[in-house]
Amino acid sequence: MMDFAIFWDWLSFAVRWLHVVTGIAWIGSSFYFVALDLGLRQRPGMPVGAFGEEWQVHGGGFYHIQKYLVAPAEMPEHLTWFKWESYATWLSGFAMLCVVYYAGADLFLIDPNVLAMSVPVGICLSLATIGVGWVVYDLLCRSPLGKSDTGLMLVLYGVLVFIAWGLTHLFTGRAAFLHLGAITATIMSANVFMVIIPNQKIVVADLVAGRKPDPKYGKIAKQRSLHNNYLTLPVLFLMLSNHYPLAFGTQFNWVIASLVFIIGVLIRHYFNSVHARKGNPTWTWLAATILFVVIIWLSTVPKVLTGEPKASAAAEIYVASAHFPAVRDTVLGRCSMCHTAEPVYEGIYHAPKGVILDTDAGIAEHAREIYLQAGRSHAMPPANVTQITDKERALLVAWFEGAGK
């Protein structure tokens, strides 16, 4: 159990690291090309078929970039496709979903107080929500509504709000936010894999065959790219939210998620306007700030008391351990001044990461985290402010490793 827990924690770290690296590559290239596209300018004497050009300076050199809406008269010998960043980000994100939420479904995915289900059912439901989210989005884009960018965006926002509300009635708050982000990220990556790249390949094939490419393929790809541009910032918030229980663990979490999408659109509108040289709409920052203040208020609205929680069946083995009474005394004495509903440690107003360790159930449910953070490592308490002893740390290790034996 010891070796597996340590290996799994490092695996989770490695997959998360990979996801962050690939995400930076994808978002970076996406933001760059959006800014480039909006900054293109036309001038007399440009090559036939060229839509616009941009001069840029970076890294001690100058770059002269030209864009063709359809294709140049002759195909270049080397053509770079920007797609692997998207695919690698989605694949690493799905791997992290499996490692954290599917392998730890009892703790992170399923909440019996929200909806009682078995682990296999929870995983299947998770996969279904991600797949259905893409199908609904794609059908809306291909419908007559897709001809109106504004109308389509408004309807899509309404669908996302409904999904946010629905997910909070299926999974834990943490998992609901993660799945809303996963659905949105799947839409973005599927746009690249299912629409943008295939359309570009059709254009290239037509050009190679000597046919005149149909401009509609570029128009469709640009619409999907526009959606990806506006969805990026909300996805980043949702993926980071699992570290901030005030976002996902509150009564109005689905409203918070809905407002985050508006904030993301406002911020992207500002940068898009500036890059396109269409003004400096600073009002977007004021609007985003006001909405964020609303989010802060929503996160602190008192929740309805639900009574003393009970440990899940998987956590009962830790309560049944002969070491548990001593472990409980250690945790209550060394950890509960912060990890409680009303922390008493100066400067701490909410339990870090929403981890409550002032009940038997809370201690048992977080046995693995206690083992890794305070037993096998000295990460907790921070700077050992409560002066937990080596003997107490050894007790935590013996408790976790001996549970169920």
C-alpha positions as CSV (number, residue, x, y, z in Angstrom):
1,M,0.0,0.0,0.0
2,M,2.9,2.4,0.9
3,D,4.7,1.9,-2.4
4,F,1.6,2.1,-4.4
5,A,0.4,5.3,-2.8
6,I,3.7,7.0,-3.3
7,F,4.0,5.8,-6.9
8,W,0.4,7.0,-7.6
9,D,1.1,10.4,-6.2
10,W,4.2,10.9,-8.3
11,L,2.2,9.6,-11.3
12,S,-0.4,12.2,-10.7
13,F,2.2,14.9,-10.4
14,A,3.9,13.8,-13.7
15,V,0.6,13.7,-15.6
16,R,-0.3,17.1,-14.2
17,W,3.1,18.5,-15.2
18,L,2.7,17.1,-18.7
19,H,-0.8,18.6,-18.9
20,V,0.4,22.0,-17.9
21,V,3.3,22.0,-20.4
22,T,1.2,20.9,-23.3
23,G,-1.6,23.4,-22.3
24,I,0.9,26.2,-22.3
25,A,2.1,25.2,-25.8
26,W,-1.5,25.1,-27.1
27,I,-2.8,28.2,-25.4
28,G,0.4,30.1,-26.3
29,S,0.2,29.3,-30.0
30,S,-3.6,29.9,-30.0
31,F,-3.3,33.4,-28.4
32,Y,-0.4,34.3,-30.8
33,F,-2.3,33.4,-33.9
34,V,-5.5,35.2,-32.8
35,A,-3.4,38.3,-32.1
36,L,-1.6,37.9,-35.4
37,D,-4.9,37.4,-37.3
38,L,-6.5,40.5,-35.8
39,G,-3.4,42.6,-36.5
40,L,-3.1,41.8,-40.2
41,R,-3.0,44.9,-42.5
42,Q,-3.5,45.2,-46.3
43,R,-1.4,47.3,-48.6
44,P,-1.1,47.8,-52.4
45,G,1.0,45.4,-54.3
46,M,0.5,42.4,-52.1
47,P,0.8,38.9,-53.7
48,V,-2.3,37.5,-55.4
49,G,-4.5,35.8,-52.9
50,A,-2.8,37.4,-49.8
51,F,-5.4,38.8,-47.4
52,G,-3.0,40.8,-45.2
53,E,0.4,41.0,-43.7
54,E,2.2,41.8,-40.4
55,W,5.7,42.8,-39.5
56,Q,6.9,41.7,-36.1
57,V,10.1,41.9,-34.1
58,H,11.3,39.3,-31.7
59,G,14.4,37.6,-30.5
60,G,16.7,40.0,-32.3
61,G,15.1,39.6,-35.7
62,F,12.3,40.7,-37.9
63,Y,9.4,38.6,-39.2
64,H,7.3,39.3,-42.3
65,I,4.1,37.3,-42.1
66,Q,1.4,37.1,-44.8
67,K,-1.9,35.3,-44.6
68,Y,-3.8,33.6,-47.4
69,L,-7.5,33.0,-46.8
70,V,-7.6,30.1,-49.2
71,A,-4.1,29.2,-50.3
72,P,-1.1,30.6,-52.2
73,A,-0.8,29.9,-55.9
74,E,1.8,27.2,-55.2
75,M,2.1,25.0,-52.2
76,P,5.3,25.6,-50.2
77,E,7.7,22.7,-49.7
78,H,7.3,22.8,-46.0
79,L,4.0,23.4,-44.2
80,T,3.7,23.5,-40.4
81,W,0.5,22.2,-38.9
82,F,-0.5,23.4,-35.4
83,K,-2.5,20.5,-34.1
84,W,-0.3,18.3,-31.8
85,E,-0.4,20.9,-29.0
86,S,-4.2,20.5,-28.9
87,Y,-4.2,16.8,-29.0
88,A,-1.5,16.4,-26.4
89,T,-3.3,18.7,-24.1
90,W,-6.5,16.8,-24.3
91,L,-4.9,13.4,-24.0
92,S,-2.8,14.4,-20.9
93,G,-5.9,16.0,-19.4
94,F,-7.9,12.8,-19.9
95,A,-5.0,10.9,-18.4
96,M,-5.2,13.1,-15.3
97,L,-9.0,12.6,-15.1
98,C,-8.4,8.9,-15.0
99,V,-5.5,9.0,-12.5
100,V,-7.2,11.5,-10.1
101,Y,-11.0,11.2,-10.5
102,Y,-11.6,7.7,-11.8
103,A,-9.0,6.0,-9.6
104,G,-10.1,8.1,-6.6
105,A,-13.8,8.1,-7.5
106,D,-15.0,7.4,-3.9
107,L,-13.3,10.6,-2.8
108,F,-13.2,13.0,-5.7
109,L,-16.0,12.0,-8.2
110,I,-18.9,10.6,-6.3
111,D,-20.8,12.2,-3.4
112,P,-23.6,10.0,-2.0
113,N,-25.3,13.1,-0.6
114,V,-25.6,14.4,-4.2
115,L,-26.3,11.2,-6.1
116,A,-25.7,7.7,-4.9
117,M,-24.0,5.5,-7.5
118,S,-21.3,2.9,-7.9
119,V,-17.9,3.7,-9.2
120,P,-18.4,2.1,-12.6
121,V,-21.7,4.0,-13.0
122,G,-20.0,7.3,-12.0
123,I,-17.2,6.8,-14.5
124,C,-19.6,5.9,-17.3
125,L,-21.7,9.0,-16.4
126,S,-18.5,11.1,-16.5
127,L,-17.6,9.9,-20.0
128,A,-21.1,10.3,-21.2
129,T,-21.3,14.0,-20.1
130,I,-18.1,14.8,-21.9
131,G,-19.2,13.1,-25.1
132,V,-22.7,14.5,-25.1
133,G,-21.3,18.0,-24.5
134,W,-19.4,17.8,-27.8
135,V,-22.3,16.3,-29.7
136,V,-24.7,19.0,-28.6
137,Y,-22.2,21.8,-29.4
138,D,-21.4,20.4,-32.8
139,L,-25.1,20.0,-33.8
140,L,-25.8,23.6,-32.8
141,C,-22.9,24.9,-34.9
142,R,-24.1,22.9,-37.9
143,S,-27.7,24.0,-37.5
144,P,-29.1,27.2,-39.1
145,L,-28.3,28.9,-35.9
146,G,-24.6,28.5,-36.7
147,K,-25.0,31.2,-39.4
148,S,-25.2,33.9,-36.7
149,D,-22.1,34.1,-34.6
150,T,-23.8,36.2,-31.9
151,G,-27.0,34.1,-31.7
152,L,-25.0,30.9,-31.6
153,M,-22.7,32.2,-28.8
154,L,-25.8,33.2,-26.7
155,V,-27.4,29.8,-27.1
156,L,-24.2,28.1,-26.3
157,Y,-23.8,30.1,-23.1
158,G,-27.3,29.1,-22.1
159,V,-26.3,25.4,-22.7
160,L,-23.2,25.8,-20.6
161,V,-25.1,27.3,-17.7
162,F,-27.5,24.4,-17.8
163,I,-24.6,21.9,-17.9
164,A,-23.0,23.7,-14.9
165,W,-26.2,23.3,-12.9
166,G,-26.7,19.7,-14.0
167,L,-23.2,18.6,-13.1
168,T,-23.6,19.8,-9.5
169,H,-26.5,17.4,-9.2
170,L,-24.4,14.5,-10.5
171,F,-20.9,14.7,-8.9
172,T,-19.0,16.4,-6.1
173,G,-18.5,20.1,-6.4
174,R,-14.9,19.6,-7.3
175,A,-15.7,17.1,-10.0
176,A,-18.6,19.2,-11.3
177,F,-16.1,22.1,-12.0
178,L,-13.5,19.7,-13.4
179,H,-16.1,18.1,-15.8
180,L,-17.4,21.5,-16.9
181,G,-13.8,22.4,-17.8
182,A,-13.3,18.9,-19.4
183,I,-16.4,19.3,-21.6
184,T,-15.3,22.8,-22.7
185,A,-11.8,21.6,-23.4
186,T,-13.1,18.6,-25.3
187,I,-15.2,21.0,-27.5
188,M,-12.0,23.1,-28.1
189,S,-9.8,20.1,-29.0
190,A,-12.5,18.4,-31.0
191,N,-12.9,21.6,-33.0
192,V,-9.3,21.3,-34.0
193,F,-9.4,17.5,-34.6
194,M,-12.9,17.2,-36.2
195,V,-13.3,20.5,-38.0
196,I,-10.3,22.9,-38.3
197,I,-7.6,20.5,-39.4
198,P,-9.9,18.4,-41.7
199,N,-11.1,21.6,-43.4
200,Q,-7.6,22.8,-43.9
201,K,-6.6,19.4,-45.4
202,I,-9.5,19.7,-47.9
203,V,-8.2,23.0,-49.0
204,V,-4.6,21.7,-49.4
205,A,-5.9,18.6,-51.3
206,D,-7.9,20.8,-53.7
207,L,-4.9,23.0,-54.3
208,V,-2.6,20.0,-55.0
209,A,-5.2,18.6,-57.4
210,G,-5.4,21.9,-59.3
211,R,-9.0,22.7,-58.0
212,K,-10.0,26.1,-56.6
213,P,-10.7,25.5,-52.9
214,D,-14.1,26.5,-51.5
215,P,-13.8,29.5,-49.1
216,K,-16.5,28.0,-46.9
217,Y,-14.1,25.6,-45.2
218,G,-12.0,28.5,-44.0
219,K,-15.0,30.3,-42.8
220,I,-16.2,27.4,-40.8
221,A,-12.8,26.8,-39.3
222,K,-12.5,30.4,-38.3
223,Q,-15.8,30.3,-36.4
224,R,-14.7,27.3,-34.4
225,S,-11.3,29.0,-33.8
226,L,-13.2,32.1,-32.5
227,H,-15.1,29.9,-30.0
228,N,-11.8,28.3,-28.8
229,N,-10.4,31.8,-28.3
230,Y,-13.3,32.9,-26.0
231,L,-13.4,29.6,-24.1
232,T,-9.8,29.4,-23.1
233,L,-9.8,31.6,-20.0
234,P,-12.9,29.9,-18.4
235,V,-11.2,26.5,-19.0
236,L,-8.1,27.7,-17.2
237,F,-10.2,28.8,-14.2
238,L,-12.1,25.6,-14.0
239,M,-9.0,23.5,-14.2
240,L,-7.3,25.5,-11.4
241,S,-10.5,25.6,-9.3
242,N,-9.9,22.2,-7.7
243,H,-7.3,23.9,-5.5
244,Y,-9.9,26.5,-4.3
245,P,-12.9,25.1,-2.4
246,L,-14.5,28.5,-2.1
247,A,-15.2,28.2,-5.9
248,F,-16.4,24.6,-6.2
249,G,-17.5,23.7,-2.6
250,T,-20.2,26.3,-2.1
251,Q,-24.0,26.4,-2.5
252,F,-23.9,28.6,-5.6
253,N,-21.0,26.9,-7.3
254,W,-22.8,26.5,-10.6
255,V,-23.6,30.3,-10.7
256,I,-20.0,31.0,-10.0
257,A,-19.0,28.8,-13.0
258,S,-21.5,30.6,-15.2
259,L,-20.1,34.0,-14.3
260,V,-16.6,32.9,-15.0
261,F,-17.5,32.3,-18.6
262,I,-18.7,35.9,-18.9
263,I,-15.5,37.2,-17.2
264,G,-13.4,35.2,-19.7
265,V,-15.3,36.6,-22.7
266,L,-14.9,40.2,-21.3
267,I,-11.1,39.8,-20.9
268,R,-10.7,38.2,-24.4
269,H,-12.9,41.0,-25.9
270,Y,-10.5,43.6,-24.5
271,F,-7.4,41.9,-25.9
272,N,-9.0,41.1,-29.2
273,S,-10.1,44.7,-29.6
274,V,-6.6,46.0,-28.8
275,H,-4.9,43.6,-31.2
276,A,-7.3,44.5,-33.9
277,R,-6.6,48.2,-33.2
278,K,-10.3,48.8,-32.6
279,G,-9.9,50.8,-29.5
280,N,-9.1,50.3,-25.8
281,P,-12.3,49.0,-24.1
282,T,-11.1,49.4,-20.5
283,W,-14.7,49.1,-19.3
284,T,-14.4,45.3,-19.7
285,W,-11.9,45.2,-16.8
286,L,-14.4,47.1,-14.6
287,A,-17.2,44.7,-15.6
288,A,-15.0,41.7,-14.9
289,T,-14.0,43.0,-11.5
290,I,-17.6,43.6,-10.5
291,L,-18.5,40.1,-11.5
292,F,-15.6,38.7,-9.6
293,V,-16.7,40.6,-6.5
294,V,-20.1,39.0,-7.0
295,I,-18.4,35.6,-7.2
296,I,-16.6,36.3,-3.9
297,W,-20.0,37.1,-2.3
298,L,-21.6,34.0,-3.6
299,S,-18.8,31.9,-2.3
300,T,-19.4,33.1,1.3
301,V,-23.2,32.8,1.4
302,P,-23.8,30.4,4.4
303,K,-24.6,26.8,3.4
304,V,-27.5,24.9,4.8
305,L,-26.3,22.7,7.7
306,T,-26.4,19.1,6.6
307,G,-25.4,17.5,9.9
308,E,-22.5,15.3,10.9
309,P,-21.0,13.5,7.8
310,K,-20.3,9.8,7.8
311,A,-17.3,8.1,6.5
312,S,-17.7,6.2,3.2
313,A,-17.3,2.5,3.1
314,A,-13.8,2.8,1.7
315,A,-12.7,5.0,4.5
316,E,-14.2,2.8,7.3
317,I,-11.1,0.6,7.4
318,Y,-9.1,3.6,8.7
319,V,-11.6,4.3,11.5
320,A,-11.5,0.6,12.4
321,S,-7.7,0.6,12.8
322,A,-6.3,0.1,16.3
323,H,-4.1,3.1,15.7
324,F,-7.1,5.4,14.9
325,P,-7.7,6.8,18.5
326,A,-4.1,7.9,18.7
327,V,-4.2,9.2,15.2
328,R,-7.4,11.2,15.9
329,D,-5.7,12.8,18.9
330,T,-2.7,13.7,16.8
331,V,-4.7,15.2,14.0
332,L,-7.0,17.1,16.3
333,G,-4.0,18.5,18.2
334,R,-1.8,19.3,15.2
335,C,-4.1,19.9,12.3
336,S,-7.6,20.9,13.3
337,M,-6.8,24.5,14.2
338,C,-6.7,25.2,10.5
339,H,-8.6,22.2,9.0
340,T,-11.9,22.9,10.6
341,A,-15.1,24.6,9.7
342,E,-14.1,27.7,11.8
343,P,-10.3,27.8,11.9
344,V,-8.7,29.4,15.0
345,Y,-5.2,29.8,13.6
346,E,-4.4,33.5,13.0
347,G,-4.8,34.5,9.3
348,I,-6.7,31.4,8.3
349,Y,-10.4,32.0,7.7
350,H,-11.3,28.9,5.7
351,A,-10.0,25.4,5.9
352,P,-7.1,25.0,3.3
353,K,-8.4,23.3,0.2
354,G,-11.7,22.6,2.0
355,V,-10.1,19.8,4.0
356,I,-12.0,19.4,7.3
357,L,-10.2,17.2,9.8
358,D,-12.2,17.8,13.0
359,T,-14.4,14.6,12.7
360,D,-13.7,10.9,12.5
361,A,-15.2,10.9,9.0
362,G,-13.1,13.8,7.8
363,I,-9.9,12.2,9.1
364,A,-10.7,8.8,7.5
365,E,-11.7,10.3,4.2
366,H,-8.4,12.1,3.9
367,A,-6.2,9.3,5.2
368,R,-4.1,9.1,2.0
369,E,-3.4,12.9,2.1
370,I,-2.5,12.8,5.8
371,Y,-0.2,9.9,5.1
372,L,1.6,11.6,2.2
373,Q,1.6,15.2,3.6
374,A,2.3,14.6,7.3
375,G,3.6,11.0,7.4
376,R,5.8,10.3,4.5
377,S,6.8,13.9,4.0
378,H,7.0,17.0,6.2
379,A,4.8,19.2,3.9
380,M,2.2,19.5,6.7
381,P,2.0,21.3,9.0
382,P,3.7,24.2,7.1
383,A,7.1,24.9,8.7
384,N,5.9,22.4,11.4
385,V,4.2,25.3,13.2
386,T,2.3,22.9,15.5
387,Q,5.5,21.0,16.3
388,I,4.4,17.5,15.2
389,T,7.0,15.0,16.4
390,D,8.8,12.3,14.4
391,K,7.0,9.7,16.6
392,E,3.6,11.2,15.6
393,R,4.6,11.1,12.0
394,A,5.6,7.5,12.4
395,L,2.2,6.8,13.9
396,L,0.4,8.3,10.9
397,V,2.5,6.0,8.6
398,A,1.8,2.9,10.6
399,W,-1.9,3.8,10.7
400,F,-2.2,4.2,6.9
401,E,0.0,1.3,5.9
402,G,-1.6,-1.1,8.5
403,A,-5.2,-0.3,7.7
404,G,-7.2,-3.3,6.7
405,K,-4.6,-5.8,7.7
